[in-house]
Amino acid sequence: MGLIRTSAFTLLALLAGAAIMLLTTSSSLLGMFTQAVIYAIFALGVGVLLKQNGLVSFGHALFFGAAGYGMGVVLALDWMPAEWALLAVLLAIGVLAFLIGLVIVRVPGIAFGMLTLAIGQMAYLLASRARGLTGGADGMSVNWPSTLFGLPQALLLKPATLFMIAWVLMVLVTVALLLILRTRFGAITEAIRDNEERARFIGFTTTVPRALVYALSAVVTGIAGLLSVFNTGFVSPENLHWSVSAITLLMVVVGGFKKALGPIVGAILYFLFKDLLGEYATHSMAIFGAILILVIVFAPDGVIGAAQRLLRGKKAQGMHMVGGH
């Protein structure tokens, strides 16, 4: 039954993306939607770390920016075809994150967040100063080939095509995370998150699974970074800055990290306030900040959790009224 529901969800989500693409006639609006979807994937990466490890990262922009810089360097040096480079960059990010994770996931709570912040800012400073390789503070242009996976770049960079690529990847990443977290690995990491000492007592190795979750979240974030650099053709040290991580974390908190769709909803809400309300309200970000405070106080499980409670309440009320008659 779970597989049928997952398949139905995938199909409906893909159809929803196609409907958005067909109904949106403005190229600039499609561009905004594409950016929102890219950050939704980024938020999924941050969310899975928070959900499975119970850890807050202030340095995940490291993997977002590293994906862009890695792709730019590989293409500039012509080490391999772009198609293989995409896989190589994601593999390198996964291995790097796993090795980092083996060390830092041992550190609890706030200290973990500060460590990720420090590592991310080190990468930011390195990219800012390595002018010969990264272009320094000016950033670097990423020269994509004229064809990718047999399709011309001109077609892939059309707003409608780019939106659908990002949307399909977001759906596939969401489904892949759902399937992974339903496995024994997902159950083990949840047990470790809830009580690491008890998990260790019954025979589980706790560091490796936690490091694997950190690596998984980094790879998901790397996918968002690759999409971003394909969308803009440019990467700069700002992609590595801690503020990018913080904004994405806000999206996760507002949407709700306990549910698969929470980070996606949070990213969409953020961009609605930032881009749509930004044209009419000078203090759109202050409004978003106020919403964040309200969510933390009244709905700790995010907008998705609050919506589910509301629907359950209405359903229970309806059943009570029917029973009363």
Phi, psi and omega in degrees: 000321179300320180293321179296316179296320179296317179297318179295318178299316180299313181297314181296320180295319178295320178295323178297318177298317178297321179295317178299316181299315183288326184275344181267111183268341182275125179294322180292324177292321176297322177298320177294318178299320180298316179297320179297319180293320178300315179288335174295321176294317176304313181296326176299320178296315178293321182295320182292327176293317180292320182290313187272327181255345184068027184242140179258124180254129173256012184230020182289346174298340175307314184280331176296311180285324181297326178298316179294313180295319179300316179295319181297317181292314181299316180290322180295322181272355177055048181285326184199165176301153184301324181298317178288327180297323178302313180292319182296319180296316179295320178297316180297320179295317179298315180294315179300315181295323179296316180294318176296317182299323179303333181267310193275339180289349176286343184268129185274158165050232186300323181299322177297313179301318180293323177296315179296323177298315181296316180295317180297318180289331174297317178295322179298313180294321179298315179294327181290331186258344182273069186299323183296329184258318187252353184085002177063215183295339179285345181079184180221145174276141179255115185269093179286149179293164183292335176230145179222123185054036177081001181250140181294143181300324180301323179286316183295330183271001173296139184308317182294316180294316181296321177298315182294323176299312181296318182295314180298317178297320178298316179296314182295320178296317180299313181295317179299318179295319178301315182292319180296317184285348175273351181280179178299325179301316179298319180294319181296314182294327175292320178296319179294319179300317184287321180202091184295323181295317179293320178298320178292325181294325181272006169110005180275139169280125189263331185291314183297312178300321179293322177293325177294322176297318178299318179294318178300314180296325179293320179295318177299316177297323177297323176300316177298320179297320178294318177297319180298315182287335174286325180292318185259336185069021187208146175219141181223169178302337179299333177295339182261355189289148183299332182297329177294318176297318183295317179297318180294323177297323176299318178301316182296316182294316181295315181288322182109112186279347183282343180248147184300322183274353183304306179301324179294314179298318179299318179295318180296315179298319179300313183288331174298315179289320184290314188262316182283308179288337180300333179285336185246336183239121181295330185251045182298323181288330175294323177297316179297321177297320178296320178297320178300316179297316179298319179297315182297320183284313189257340181218075183301337178266016172084180181299318180299314180297319179295319179296319179295320178295320179296316179295319178296321179296317179294321179295317179295322178295319179296319179294323179294321179294319178295318179295326180294325177284000000 
